[in-house]
Amino acid sequence: MTLAPELLEILVCPKCKGDLEHRTGEVESLVCHACALVYPVEDGIPVMLVDEAKPL
């Protein structure tokens, strides 16, 4: 399952409010290069919690 383009346009990093890179593949995720954090996407729902993000 992939995220809707409309949603990707409005999502920003919850920590720095910067742009996110949408990565697809085995694991779908959103990456903030400024904070070096990876936010997971679980069952088509982005988990936009800083505490749940993993280091890049």
Summary of the structure (lengths in Angstrom):
residues: 56
radius of gyration: 10.1
end to end distance: 22.4
largest distance: 26.6
contacts: 134
relative contact order: 0.25
helix: 16%
strand: 30%
